[in-house]
Amino acid sequence: MAEIELREVPLFSEMDEQEVAGIREIMEEMKFKAGQIIIREGETGDLFYVITEGNVEILIRDADGSDVVLKQAGPGDFFGELSMLTNEPRSARVRAVDEVTTLVLERAEFFEFLRTHAHAAIDVLVELGGRLHENDRILRNMVSRNVNQIVDEQMTLGERVADRVADTIGSWRFIIIQSMLIVLWIVLNVVAWIEHWDPYPFILMNVMLSFQAAYAGPVIMMSQNRQSAKDRLAAEIDHQVNTKAELEINNLMRRMDELELNIEEQHREMKELIGGRKKMAGGEKVQKTQRRKS
């Protein structure tokens, strides 16, 4: 890639030709085929990539394990900076959409580059802020939802009326009021304080109660069906929560394994260093003994 082309990348736009030449000398060119995974989620990040040709997708997994595209990046964009800044495993996966050419900086060179070029550091922070904002938006859509709130938003007028009727009929207040009305109806027609409008066997009252039951039954069934749908939604959300918890546990287990491997590697290096020092100390003692004998 020519130097003038490198200066077309916004990250290096304010550098002079000498600075561009210097940064280009320490950057390694890497090419990837279409569909190839450039960065894997969970791996240690020690490279910073600047795209010079082609396009990539930055992906994460949602609660169902499906890929969610955070961003599509093209020439002039960069990725891999978050893991290098936080010194934590990669939080996303990067896949080449087509043939991709990148320029790569290692961790130490990347930090030195940011320390000596303030405008580039600002560009990295702006890009990082945008990605964190997008991640926050996606995570808000992925978090556990309130079943009651979702159902209330989706309820129609008929469903609200059915729930109201079912709640009213299934209450003690309704039973008490209806019982009092029935007793009053019977007393008035038996005692005949006023003209009989429904003499024994109270056929009109039976017709009205049958009419009430004929409509109350379907309305109550409508409310029960909606409650069943609500229960299914709650079960689905519980399943999503369990899936997310499983994914988080897997990520924690993977990070614990990585920490254990790092500790073992550091322990091995420490033993080798101590062993080397002991050998050096033993060699020095032998030399001192030989000198004394001579």
Backbone as CSV, one residue per row, in Angstrom:
resi,resn,N_x,N_y,N_z,CA_x,CA_y,CA_z,C_x,C_y,C_z
1,MET,0.842,-1.191,0.000,0.000,0.000,0.000,0.880,1.245,0.000
2,ALA,0.630,2.173,-0.860,1.441,3.381,-0.968,1.177,4.300,0.212
3,GLU,2.183,5.173,0.481,2.069,6.055,1.633,0.909,7.029,1.476
4,ILE,0.740,7.562,0.247,-0.335,8.516,0.032,-1.694,7.871,0.292
5,GLU,-1.798,6.546,0.013,-3.040,5.838,0.290,-3.243,5.676,1.791
6,LEU,-2.144,5.463,2.500,-2.244,5.347,3.943,-2.728,6.651,4.567
7,ARG,-2.313,7.772,4.020,-2.733,9.066,4.547,-4.208,9.347,4.282
8,GLU,-4.823,8.602,3.375,-6.248,8.770,3.118,-7.107,8.152,4.227
9,VAL,-6.488,7.302,5.039,-7.205,6.729,6.172,-7.377,7.818,7.234
10,PRO,-8.610,8.098,7.709,-8.830,9.199,8.658,-7.932,9.124,9.887
11,LEU,-7.603,7.919,10.322,-6.781,7.757,11.514,-5.392,8.363,11.340
12,PHE,-4.905,8.399,10.090,-3.553,8.907,9.820,-3.575,10.188,8.994
13,SER,-4.744,10.816,8.888,-4.891,11.939,7.966,-4.070,13.158,8.362
14,GLU,-3.809,13.360,9.658,-3.089,14.547,10.099,-1.586,14.308,10.251
15,MET,-1.104,13.175,9.817,0.328,12.881,9.874,1.017,13.382,8.613
16,ASP,2.260,13.828,8.754,3.014,14.248,7.573,3.616,13.020,6.899
17,GLU,4.255,13.242,5.756,4.765,12.119,4.973,5.805,11.316,5.735
18,GLN,6.629,11.982,6.529,7.653,11.283,7.291,7.026,10.389,8.360
19,GLU,6.003,10.908,9.024,5.319,10.115,10.042,4.592,8.934,9.406
20,VAL,3.990,9.178,8.234,3.296,8.096,7.536,4.281,7.003,7.159
21,ALA,5.445,7.419,6.652,6.457,6.437,6.279,6.922,5.645,7.497
22,GLY,7.077,6.334,8.632,7.524,5.650,9.835,6.506,4.667,10.356
23,ILE,5.235,5.061,10.378,4.206,4.163,10.881,3.981,3.000,9.930
24,ARG,4.175,3.260,8.623,3.990,2.182,7.638,5.064,1.107,7.768
25,GLU,6.254,1.499,8.185,7.345,0.542,8.318,7.102,-0.469,9.439
26,ILE,6.374,-0.038,10.480,6.147,-0.958,11.598,4.804,-1.680,11.479
27,MET,4.045,-1.412,10.430,2.767,-2.078,10.221,2.940,-3.237,9.253
28,GLU,2.346,-4.353,9.621,2.413,-5.550,8.784,1.104,-5.711,8.010
29,GLU,1.216,-6.069,6.739,0.027,-6.252,5.909,-0.479,-7.683,6.054
30,MET,-1.768,-7.822,6.281,-2.388,-9.141,6.403,-3.628,-9.178,5.517
31,LYS,-3.811,-10.298,4.825,-4.953,-10.459,3.926,-5.818,-11.624,4.387
32,PHE,-7.126,-11.485,4.150,-8.081,-12.504,4.571,-9.060,-12.779,3.433
33,LYS,-9.503,-14.033,3.356,-10.457,-14.430,2.324,-11.889,-14.144,2.789
34,ALA,-12.811,-14.116,1.832,-14.220,-13.873,2.155,-14.742,-14.963,3.083
35,GLY,-15.420,-14.560,4.139,-15.962,-15.501,5.107,-14.992,-15.918,6.194
36,GLN,-13.737,-15.524,6.083,-12.744,-15.917,7.074,-12.921,-15.121,8.367
37,ILE,-12.758,-15.798,9.495,-12.853,-15.140,10.801,-11.505,-14.491,11.105
38,ILE,-11.516,-13.183,11.267,-10.287,-12.439,11.554,-10.020,-12.412,13.053
39,ILE,-11.052,-12.145,13.841,-10.953,-12.112,15.301,-12.039,-13.020,15.856
40,ARG,-11.669,-13.819,16.837,-12.627,-14.705,17.485,-12.954,-14.195,18.885
41,GLU,-14.211,-14.346,19.260,-14.650,-13.895,20.579,-13.988,-14.711,21.670
42,GLY,-13.426,-14.024,22.666,-12.807,-14.700,23.791,-11.306,-14.862,23.694
43,GLU,-10.730,-14.684,22.493,-9.286,-14.834,22.370,-8.570,-13.584,22.866
44,THR,-7.293,-13.730,23.188,-6.501,-12.608,23.667,-6.217,-11.652,22.517
45,GLY,-6.397,-10.359,22.764,-6.202,-9.367,21.710,-4.845,-8.698,21.807
46,ASP,-3.999,-8.902,20.798,-2.690,-8.253,20.787,-2.390,-7.576,19.459
47,LEU,-3.425,-7.475,18.588,-3.246,-6.833,17.290,-4.348,-5.801,17.053
48,PHE,-3.967,-4.703,16.418,-4.887,-3.624,16.032,-4.914,-3.566,14.510
49,TYR,-6.122,-3.603,13.913,-6.273,-3.735,12.466,-6.825,-2.443,11.861
50,VAL,-6.249,-2.038,10.729,-6.770,-0.930,9.928,-7.097,-1.496,8.545
51,ILE,-8.341,-1.326,8.118,-8.778,-1.887,6.834,-8.339,-0.970,5.701
52,THR,-7.663,-1.533,4.727,-7.264,-0.777,3.542,-8.032,-1.212,2.299
53,GLU,-8.618,-2.405,2.356,-9.386,-2.898,1.205,-10.363,-3.963,1.683
54,GLY,-11.604,-3.921,1.166,-12.605,-4.908,1.534,-13.486,-4.445,2.693
55,ASN,-14.376,-5.342,3.121,-15.336,-5.034,4.182,-15.406,-6.187,5.175
56,VAL,-15.697,-5.838,6.431,-15.828,-6.846,7.480,-17.113,-6.597,8.256
57,GLU,-17.554,-7.617,8.986,-18.694,-7.525,9.891,-18.210,-7.765,11.314
58,ILE,-18.648,-6.895,12.235,-18.348,-7.065,13.655,-19.578,-7.690,14.295
59,LEU,-19.435,-8.888,14.875,-20.564,-9.695,15.318,-20.472,-10.026,16.800
60,ILE,-21.646,-10.165,17.431,-21.762,-10.752,18.762,-22.917,-11.751,18.714
61,ARG,-23.033,-12.552,19.763,-24.133,-13.516,19.830,-25.208,-13.009,20.786
62,ASP,-26.485,-13.191,20.382,-27.577,-12.770,21.244,-27.962,-13.904,22.180
63,ALA,-29.074,-13.723,22.890,-29.489,-14.717,23.880,-29.809,-16.071,23.256
64,ASP,-30.219,-16.085,21.992,-30.542,-17.333,21.311,-29.329,-17.967,20.659
65,GLY,-28.164,-17.330,20.781,-26.959,-17.847,20.140,-26.824,-17.452,18.682
66,SER,-27.703,-16.573,18.204,-27.635,-16.118,16.817,-26.684,-14.929,16.701
67,ASP,-26.104,-14.778,15.512,-25.180,-13.675,15.274,-25.941,-12.365,15.106
68,VAL,-25.457,-11.321,15.767,-26.012,-9.973,15.642,-24.895,-9.081,15.107
69,VAL,-25.154,-8.396,13.988,-24.152,-7.530,13.371,-24.142,-6.192,14.093
70,LEU,-23.039,-5.897,14.777,-22.907,-4.602,15.433,-22.606,-3.505,14.425
71,LYS,-21.740,-3.838,13.460,-21.323,-2.825,12.503,-20.689,-3.488,11.298
72,GLN,-20.805,-2.848,10.150,-20.058,-3.236,8.960,-18.983,-2.182,8.717
73,ALA,-17.754,-2.618,8.629,-16.624,-1.704,8.474,-15.977,-1.913,7.116
74,GLY,-15.476,-0.794,6.538,-14.844,-0.839,5.239,-13.504,-0.139,5.253
75,PRO,-12.949,0.152,4.081,-11.640,0.806,3.991,-11.589,2.099,4.809
76,GLY,-10.536,2.233,5.592,-10.381,3.403,6.452,-10.844,3.164,7.870
77,ASP,-11.671,2.127,8.087,-12.117,1.792,9.440,-11.078,0.915,10.136
78,PHE,-11.247,0.736,11.418,-10.312,-0.084,12.184,-11.084,-0.863,13.236
79,PHE,-10.455,-1.902,13.775,-11.068,-2.720,14.814,-9.970,-3.411,15.618
80,GLY,-10.371,-3.948,16.775,-9.427,-4.637,17.645,-8.863,-3.761,18.738
81,GLU,-9.337,-2.490,18.809,-8.754,-1.560,19.774,-9.274,-1.792,21.198
82,LEU,-10.515,-2.280,21.358,-11.105,-2.393,22.686,-10.348,-3.397,23.547
83,SER,-10.074,-4.567,23.003,-9.370,-5.591,23.764,-7.959,-5.150,24.129
84,MET,-7.319,-4.397,23.223,-5.970,-3.924,23.509,-5.979,-2.863,24.600
85,LEU,-7.003,-2.019,24.629,-7.077,-0.971,25.637,-7.435,-1.527,27.008
86,THR,-8.320,-2.526,27.050,-8.770,-3.082,28.326,-7.949,-4.280,28.781
87,ASN,-7.136,-4.819,27.876,-6.308,-5.993,28.185,-7.175,-7.189,28.584
88,GLU,-8.343,-7.304,27.963,-9.254,-8.410,28.214,-9.492,-9.171,26.914
89,PRO,-10.045,-10.404,27.011,-10.322,-11.169,25.791,-11.271,-10.421,24.861
90,ARG,-11.197,-10.746,23.589,-12.055,-10.108,22.591,-13.524,-10.292,22.969
91,SER,-14.299,-9.228,22.847,-15.717,-9.280,23.198,-16.615,-9.480,21.983
92,ALA,-16.042,-9.470,20.779,-16.837,-9.627,19.556,-16.034,-10.435,18.544
93,ARG,-16.715,-10.841,17.509,-16.084,-11.600,16.425,-16.094,-10.763,15.162
94,VAL,-15.026,-10.810,14.389,-14.917,-10.041,13.145,-14.758,-11.024,11.987
95,ARG,-15.627,-10.874,10.991,-15.622,-11.789,9.845,-15.489,-10.995,8.560
96,ALA,-14.675,-11.489,7.648,-14.476,-10.830,6.363,-15.692,-11.069,5.467
97,VAL,-16.252,-9.994,4.935,-17.386,-10.111,4.017,-16.895,-10.513,2.628
98,ASP,-15.818,-9.886,2.187,-15.164,-10.238,0.938,-13.665,-10.297,1.205
99,GLU,-12.849,-10.273,0.157,-11.412,-10.289,0.369,-10.974,-8.995,1.053
100,VAL,-10.275,-9.117,2.152,-9.925,-7.981,2.995,-8.414,-7.874,3.140
101,THR,-7.928,-6.641,3.039,-6.524,-6.353,3.292,-6.444,-5.389,4.469
102,THR,-5.609,-5.707,5.436,-5.476,-4.871,6.625,-4.013,-4.571,6.899
103,LEU,-3.786,-3.481,7.611,-2.480,-3.169,8.173,-2.586,-3.373,9.678
104,VAL,-1.581,-4.008,10.255,-1.666,-4.462,11.634,-0.578,-3.826,12.486
105,LEU,-0.981,-3.380,13.677,-0.042,-2.875,14.682,-0.105,-3.780,15.907
106,GLU,1.050,-4.107,16.493,1.072,-4.861,17.725,0.780,-3.939,18.909
107,ARG,0.546,-4.524,20.077,0.105,-3.782,21.237,1.049,-2.632,21.608
108,ALA,2.324,-2.934,21.760,3.275,-1.901,22.175,3.358,-0.780,21.145
109,GLU,3.368,-1.136,19.873,3.432,-0.129,18.815,2.154,0.690,18.767
110,PHE,1.005,0.028,19.046,-0.273,0.726,19.055,-0.312,1.778,20.161
111,PHE,0.124,1.402,21.368,0.136,2.350,22.476,1.100,3.502,22.216
112,GLU,2.254,3.193,21.645,3.217,4.252,21.333,2.647,5.192,20.284
113,PHE,1.921,4.634,19.327,1.294,5.439,18.287,0.255,6.386,18.897
114,LEU,-0.565,5.892,19.834,-1.575,6.734,20.463,-0.934,7.812,21.339
115,ARG,0.158,7.461,22.024,0.815,8.441,22.880,1.421,9.604,22.086
116,THR,1.867,9.318,20.880,2.555,10.344,20.088,1.648,11.047,19.088
117,HIS,0.397,10.584,18.927,-0.520,11.197,17.950,-1.879,11.392,18.626
118,ALA,-2.075,12.592,19.170,-3.292,12.879,19.930,-4.547,12.757,19.077
119,HIS,-4.475,13.209,17.818,-5.677,13.168,16.967,-6.101,11.727,16.720
120,ALA,-5.141,10.819,16.565,-5.468,9.411,16.354,-6.115,8.823,17.607
121,ALA,-5.617,9.217,18.781,-6.208,8.740,20.030,-7.658,9.190,20.143
122,ILE,-7.934,10.434,19.716,-9.312,10.943,19.760,-10.190,10.156,18.801
123,ASP,-9.675,9.853,17.589,-10.452,9.065,16.634,-10.790,7.689,17.199
124,VAL,-9.812,7.075,17.865,-10.048,5.764,18.465,-11.115,5.851,19.552
125,LEU,-11.062,6.900,20.386,-12.047,7.068,21.447,-13.443,7.311,20.884
126,VAL,-13.530,8.113,19.818,-14.835,8.371,19.197,-15.432,7.084,18.646
127,GLU,-14.601,6.310,17.958,-15.076,5.037,17.401,-15.471,4.085,18.520
128,LEU,-14.676,4.048,19.564,-14.963,3.167,20.687,-16.269,3.568,21.367
129,GLY,-16.483,4.892,21.542,-17.729,5.356,22.138,-18.941,4.984,21.309
130,GLY,-18.820,5.106,19.974,-19.926,4.732,19.099,-20.274,3.262,19.196
131,ARG,-19.243,2.425,19.272,-19.500,0.985,19.371,-20.107,0.624,20.717
132,LEU,-19.638,1.255,21.788,-20.218,0.983,23.100,-21.681,1.425,23.149
133,HIS,-21.988,2.551,22.506,-23.380,3.018,22.452,-24.242,2.019,21.691
134,GLU,-23.728,1.500,20.589,-24.489,0.525,19.800,-24.656,-0.769,20.585
135,ASN,-23.591,-1.182,21.295,-23.692,-2.382,22.127,-24.753,-2.207,23.203
136,ASP,-24.802,-1.021,23.806,-25.788,-0.747,24.841,-27.200,-0.834,24.285
137,ARG,-27.402,-0.302,23.069,-28.727,-0.364,22.448,-29.148,-1.801,22.210
138,ILE,-28.224,-2.623,21.728,-28.544,-4.021,21.448,-28.803,-4.788,22.733
139,LEU,-27.988,-4.532,23.748,-28.170,-5.235,25.011,-29.491,-4.867,25.677
140,ARG,-29.926,-3.612,25.500,-31.220,-3.226,26.063,-32.350,-4.027,25.434
141,ASN,-32.196,-4.384,24.155,-33.214,-5.180,23.486,-33.109,-6.654,23.841
142,MET,-31.919,-7.038,24.370,-31.703,-8.445,24.687,-32.032,-8.778,26.134
143,VAL,-32.117,-7.777,26.995,-32.325,-8.053,28.411,-33.713,-8.624,28.652
144,SER,-33.907,-9.174,29.847,-35.185,-9.780,30.190,-36.294,-8.738,30.141
145,ARG,-37.407,-9.129,29.557,-38.533,-8.215,29.413,-39.586,-8.497,30.473
146,ASN,-40.352,-7.458,30.801,-41.435,-7.579,31.761,-42.666,-8.120,31.041
147,VAL,-43.111,-9.315,31.448,-44.239,-9.958,30.758,-45.490,-9.111,30.853
148,ASN,-45.787,-8.585,32.043,-46.998,-7.786,32.220,-46.989,-6.555,31.324
149,GLN,-45.811,-5.915,31.198,-45.721,-4.729,30.359,-45.943,-5.071,28.896
150,ILE,-45.353,-6.170,28.443,-45.526,-6.579,27.045,-46.980,-6.901,26.756
151,VAL,-47.616,-7.647,27.657,-49.021,-8.032,27.446,-49.919,-6.801,27.449
152,ASP,-49.681,-5.877,28.372,-50.499,-4.663,28.426,-50.374,-3.845,27.147
153,GLU,-49.165,-3.808,26.569,-48.976,-3.049,25.329,-49.694,-3.691,24.156
154,GLN,-49.855,-5.020,24.191,-50.449,-5.732,23.057,-51.949,-5.972,23.208
155,MET,-52.522,-5.667,24.361,-53.937,-5.950,24.611,-54.840,-5.052,23.762
156,THR,-55.891,-5.663,23.208,-56.903,-4.920,22.474,-58.007,-4.486,23.439
157,LEU,-58.925,-3.646,22.926,-60.043,-3.185,23.757,-60.905,-4.352,24.196
158,GLY,-61.173,-5.301,23.295,-61.993,-6.458,23.643,-61.356,-7.302,24.740
159,GLU,-60.023,-7.462,24.683,-59.331,-8.238,25.706,-59.372,-7.527,27.060
160,ARG,-59.268,-6.209,27.030,-59.354,-5.454,28.286,-60.743,-5.590,28.919
161,VAL,-61.799,-5.520,28.068,-63.167,-5.677,28.573,-63.367,-7.082,29.128
162,ALA,-62.833,-8.099,28.416,-62.983,-9.477,28.875,-62.312,-9.673,30.228
163,ASP,-61.109,-9.106,30.387,-60.416,-9.220,31.677,-61.195,-8.532,32.790
164,ARG,-61.745,-7.364,32.455,-62.501,-6.622,33.460,-63.740,-7.392,33.894
165,VAL,-64.450,-7.970,32.924,-65.656,-8.743,33.241,-65.296,-9.977,34.052
166,ALA,-64.223,-10.689,33.642,-63.815,-11.892,34.362,-63.398,-11.559,35.783
167,ASP,-62.684,-10.453,35.960,-62.285,-10.056,37.314,-63.496,-9.712,38.179
168,THR,-64.484,-9.071,37.541,-65.680,-8.685,38.305,-66.497,-9.903,38.707
169,ILE,-66.751,-10.806,37.736,-67.567,-11.999,38.028,-66.876,-12.901,39.042
170,GLY,-65.541,-12.943,39.000,-64.804,-13.814,39.921,-64.461,-13.170,41.236
171,SER,-65.293,-12.250,41.699,-65.016,-11.576,42.974,-66.153,-11.825,43.957
172,TRP,-65.866,-11.717,45.265,-66.883,-11.866,46.293,-67.907,-10.738,46.236
173,ARG,-67.490,-9.568,45.817,-68.421,-8.450,45.738,-69.545,-8.757,44.752
174,PHE,-69.168,-9.361,43.602,-70.184,-9.706,42.604,-71.134,-10.765,43.158
175,ILE,-70.599,-11.772,43.854,-71.454,-12.837,44.401,-72.421,-12.266,45.443
176,ILE,-71.914,-11.407,46.303,-72.766,-10.830,47.361,-73.854,-9.946,46.764
177,ILE,-73.472,-9.069,45.823,-74.454,-8.164,45.217,-75.502,-8.946,44.450
178,GLN,-75.062,-9.948,43.675,-76.034,-10.735,42.900,-76.943,-11.538,43.832
179,SER,-76.405,-12.080,44.903,-77.234,-12.842,45.846,-78.287,-11.935,46.482
180,MET,-77.891,-10.715,46.844,-78.843,-9.774,47.437,-79.935,-9.400,46.443
181,LEU,-79.567,-9.208,45.174,-80.574,-8.881,44.155,-81.545,-10.038,43.939
182,ILE,-81.030,-11.270,43.928,-81.899,-12.437,43.735,-82.881,-12.581,44.916
183,VAL,-82.366,-12.423,46.127,-83.238,-12.524,47.307,-84.304,-11.428,47.273
184,LEU,-83.886,-10.210,46.923,-84.849,-9.113,46.847,-85.896,-9.382,45.779
185,TRP,-85.474,-9.904,44.629,-86.399,-10.247,43.539,-87.443,-11.251,44.035
186,ILE,-86.988,-12.313,44.703,-87.894,-13.365,45.178,-88.852,-12.814,46.238
187,VAL,-88.320,-12.052,47.183,-89.151,-11.518,48.259,-90.246,-10.611,47.708
188,LEU,-89.884,-9.722,46.794,-90.866,-8.792,46.234,-91.964,-9.521,45.467
189,ASN,-91.575,-10.597,44.784,-92.593,-11.327,44.020,-93.421,-12.270,44.894
190,VAL,-92.875,-12.731,45.999,-93.641,-13.626,46.879,-94.561,-12.816,47.787
191,VAL,-94.025,-11.782,48.427,-94.818,-10.971,49.355,-95.813,-10.096,48.601
192,ALA,-95.492,-9.725,47.402,-96.360,-8.922,46.546,-96.637,-7.552,47.121
193,TRP,-95.571,-6.894,47.618,-95.725,-5.513,48.050,-96.073,-4.616,46.881
194,ILE,-95.546,-5.037,45.726,-95.918,-4.363,44.490,-96.456,-5.403,43.539
195,GLU,-96.882,-5.025,42.383,-97.494,-5.964,41.443,-96.515,-7.071,41.065
196,HIS,-97.029,-8.305,40.995,-96.196,-9.437,40.576,-95.745,-9.214,39.126
197,TRP,-94.457,-9.200,38.893,-93.948,-9.147,37.505,-93.250,-10.452,37.115
198,ASP,-92.956,-11.314,38.169,-92.342,-12.613,37.889,-92.755,-13.591,38.978
199,PRO,-94.013,-14.073,38.927,-94.492,-14.974,39.987,-93.737,-16.301,39.967
200,TYR,-93.862,-17.032,41.074,-93.252,-18.343,41.173,-93.671,-19.192,39.986
201,PRO,-92.731,-19.928,39.330,-91.347,-20.291,39.698,-90.294,-19.335,39.148
202,PHE,-90.584,-18.079,39.046,-89.600,-17.049,38.695,-88.907,-17.328,37.347
203,ILE,-89.745,-17.524,36.336,-89.237,-17.868,35.003,-88.391,-16.737,34.428
204,LEU,-88.815,-15.487,34.619,-88.073,-14.352,34.081,-86.667,-14.260,34.703
205,MET,-86.604,-14.513,36.016,-85.298,-14.467,36.681,-84.380,-15.570,36.138
206,ASN,-84.945,-16.773,35.914,-84.141,-17.872,35.367,-83.640,-17.543,33.969
207,VAL,-84.516,-16.880,33.184,-84.102,-16.496,31.832,-82.953,-15.492,31.894
208,MET,-83.048,-14.519,32.790,-81.999,-13.513,32.912,-80.686,-14.115,33.390
209,LEU,-80.776,-15.070,34.350,-79.555,-15.729,34.828,-78.930,-16.589,33.725
210,SER,-79.785,-17.244,32.933,-79.272,-18.040,31.806,-78.615,-17.139,30.763
211,PHE,-79.254,-15.987,30.535,-78.694,-15.008,29.598,-77.330,-14.528,30.090
212,GLN,-77.245,-14.278,31.394,-75.971,-13.845,31.976,-74.905,-14.927,31.825
213,ALA,-75.264,-16.182,32.123,-74.313,-17.289,32.033,-73.868,-17.524,30.593
214,ALA,-74.814,-17.343,29.637,-74.486,-17.577,28.231,-73.395,-16.626,27.745
215,TYR,-73.388,-15.397,28.250,-72.371,-14.435,27.833,-71.134,-14.449,28.741
216,ALA,-71.366,-14.760,30.008,-70.237,-14.750,30.935,-69.242,-15.869,30.623
217,GLY,-69.745,-17.036,30.201,-68.864,-18.165,29.897,-67.835,-17.843,28.809
218,PRO,-68.284,-17.402,27.616,-67.305,-17.078,26.571,-66.348,-15.949,26.958
219,VAL,-66.881,-14.944,27.698,-66.005,-13.836,28.105,-64.911,-14.346,29.039
220,ILE,-65.285,-15.217,29.976,-64.293,-15.790,30.899,-63.282,-16.650,30.130
221,MET,-63.743,-17.389,29.132,-62.828,-18.201,28.311,-61.851,-17.313,27.542
222,MET,-62.327,-16.182,27.045,-61.433,-15.235,26.365,-60.321,-14.774,27.300
223,SER,-60.700,-14.457,28.545,-59.708,-14.017,29.521,-58.728,-15.139,29.847
224,GLN,-59.218,-16.373,29.969,-58.348,-17.504,30.252,-57.388,-17.781,29.088
225,ASN,-57.880,-17.640,27.862,-57.007,-17.831,26.698,-55.882,-16.800,26.681
226,ARG,-56.235,-15.561,27.035,-55.205,-14.526,27.069,-54.198,-14.809,28.174
227,GLN,-54.684,-15.330,29.296,-53.777,-15.690,30.382,-52.847,-16.832,29.967
228,SER,-53.390,-17.774,29.174,-52.547,-18.860,28.665,-51.460,-18.318,27.746
229,ALA,-51.826,-17.351,26.900,-50.824,-16.737,26.020,-49.767,-15.998,26.849
230,LYS,-50.208,-15.364,27.921,-49.284,-14.670,28.810,-48.316,-15.657,29.467
231,ASP,-48.831,-16.811,29.865,-47.984,-17.838,30.477,-46.960,-18.365,29.473
232,ARG,-47.387,-18.550,28.221,-46.441,-19.015,27.193,-45.343,-17.982,26.968
233,LEU,-45.719,-16.701,26.955,-44.719,-15.648,26.793,-43.741,-15.633,27.965
234,ALA,-44.280,-15.811,29.176,-43.411,-15.851,30.358,-42.436,-17.021,30.275
235,ALA,-42.933,-18.181,29.816,-42.056,-19.344,29.668,-40.975,-19.086,28.622
236,GLU,-41.344,-18.413,27.530,-40.362,-18.097,26.483,-39.282,-17.154,27.015
237,ILE,-39.704,-16.140,27.784,-38.731,-15.203,28.350,-37.834,-15.905,29.367
238,ASP,-38.409,-16.798,30.163,-37.595,-17.569,31.107,-36.551,-18.398,30.370
239,HIS,-36.948,-18.961,29.230,-36.004,-19.741,28.435,-34.874,-18.861,27.909
240,GLN,-35.211,-17.655,27.456,-34.188,-16.737,26.979,-33.237,-16.333,28.099
241,VAL,-33.800,-16.091,29.290,-32.953,-15.739,30.437,-32.004,-16.888,30.765
242,ASN,-32.527,-18.116,30.745,-31.682,-19.274,31.032,-30.595,-19.436,29.976
243,THR,-30.952,-19.167,28.724,-29.959,-19.275,27.652,-28.862,-18.243,27.826
244,LYS,-29.261,-16.998,28.155,-28.257,-15.954,28.388,-27.371,-16.301,29.579
245,ALA,-27.987,-16.832,30.626,-27.198,-17.221,31.797,-26.202,-18.318,31.438
246,GLU,-26.640,-19.261,30.602,-25.735,-20.325,30.181,-24.566,-19.769,29.372
247,LEU,-24.860,-18.814,28.488,-23.795,-18.203,27.698,-22.805,-17.464,28.597
248,GLU,-23.340,-16.727,29.576,-22.460,-15.992,30.484,-21.606,-16.946,31.308
249,ILE,-22.195,-18.061,31.743,-21.425,-19.050,32.507,-20.323,-19.651,31.643
250,ASN,-20.649,-19.932,30.388,-19.625,-20.466,29.479,-18.495,-19.469,29.280
251,ASN,-18.848,-18.188,29.144,-17.805,-17.165,28.991,-16.935,-17.077,30.239
252,LEU,-17.583,-17.143,31.418,-16.817,-17.107,32.664,-15.901,-18.317,32.787
253,MET,-16.409,-19.491,32.412,-15.585,-20.692,32.472,-14.402,-20.587,31.531
254,ARG,-14.644,-20.042,30.336,-13.544,-19.889,29.380,-12.494,-18.918,29.914
255,ARG,-12.945,-17.824,30.509,-11.989,-16.860,31.054,-11.224,-17.443,32.233
256,MET,-11.891,-18.253,33.045,-11.193,-18.902,34.150,-10.133,-19.868,33.635
257,ASP,-10.466,-20.592,32.563,-9.480,-21.484,31.962,-8.279,-20.700,31.436
258,GLU,-8.569,-19.557,30.810,-7.473,-18.733,30.298,-6.603,-18.201,31.441
259,LEU,-7.251,-17.774,32.539,-6.484,-17.296,33.687,-5.625,-18.412,34.279
260,GLU,-6.191,-19.613,34.325,-5.428,-20.738,34.859,-4.216,-21.042,33.981
261,LEU,-4.409,-21.006,32.662,-3.289,-21.243,31.753,-2.226,-20.158,31.904
262,ASN,-2.670,-18.899,32.048,-1.705,-17.808,32.221,-0.922,-17.960,33.523
263,ILE,-1.630,-18.365,34.591,-0.947,-18.560,35.875,0.076,-19.686,35.772
264,GLU,-0.318,-20.786,35.107,0.621,-21.900,34.943,1.834,-21.478,34.119
265,GLU,1.587,-20.700,33.073,2.699,-20.248,32.244,3.631,-19.323,33.035
266,GLN,3.051,-18.417,33.807,3.878,-17.531,34.626,4.645,-18.313,35.690
267,HIS,3.990,-19.323,36.255,4.664,-20.156,37.251,5.838,-20.902,36.625
268,ARG,5.635,-21.418,35.428,6.715,-22.131,34.734,7.873,-21.192,34.408
269,GLU,7.542,-19.981,33.945,8.596,-19.016,33.648,9.347,-18.618,34.917
270,MET,8.603,-18.488,36.030,9.248,-18.139,37.290,10.209,-19.239,37.735
271,LYS,9.788,-20.500,37.586,10.656,-21.605,37.957,11.905,-21.637,37.097
272,GLU,11.724,-21.398,35.783,12.880,-21.373,34.897,13.823,-20.239,35.265
273,LEU,13.254,-19.078,35.631,14.089,-17.942,36.012,14.851,-18.231,37.299
274,ILE,14.163,-18.836,38.288,14.825,-19.173,39.552,15.903,-20.230,39.314
275,GLY,15.571,-21.221,38.468,16.559,-22.248,38.159,17.784,-21.670,37.472
276,GLY,17.558,-20.724,36.560,18.685,-20.085,35.877,19.555,-19.303,36.845
277,ARG,18.906,-18.623,37.777,19.689,-17.866,38.760,20.494,-18.792,39.659
278,LYS,19.900,-19.938,40.046,20.632,-20.890,40.864,21.852,-21.431,40.120
279,LYS,21.667,-21.720,38.817,22.806,-22.214,38.027,23.894,-21.165,37.941
280,MET,23.482,-19.904,37.733,24.475,-18.829,37.671,25.194,-18.689,39.003
281,ALA,24.426,-18.781,40.115,25.054,-18.683,41.437,25.995,-19.846,41.683
282,GLY,25.598,-21.068,41.253,26.475,-22.222,41.397,27.742,-22.083,40.577
283,GLY,27.601,-21.544,39.362,28.775,-21.334,38.516,29.729,-20.331,39.126
284,GLU,29.158,-19.289,39.712,30.014,-18.285,40.346,30.763,-18.877,41.538
285,LYS,30.123,-19.745,42.328,30.784,-20.383,43.460,31.930,-21.271,42.993
286,VAL,31.693,-22.014,41.891,32.748,-22.877,41.356,33.943,-22.045,40.908
287,GLN,33.661,-20.934,40.226,34.742,-20.060,39.780,35.519,-19.496,40.955
288,LYS,34.803,-19.061,42.026,35.486,-18.528,43.198,36.347,-19.598,43.861
289,THR,35.842,-20.846,43.924,36.621,-21.949,44.513,37.883,-22.237,43.721
290,GLN,37.732,-22.227,42.392,38.878,-22.484,41.526,39.921,-21.369,41.677
291,ARG,39.453,-20.153,41.825,40.380,-19.036,41.995,41.143,-19.155,43.304
292,ARG,40.421,-19.562,44.364,41.085,-19.702,45.648,42.140,-20.806,45.594
293,LYS,41.832,-21.933,44.905,42.792,-22.998,44.799,44.024,-22.602,44.012
294,SER,43.769,-21.800,42.948,44.902,-21.355,42.125,45.736,-20.310,42.870
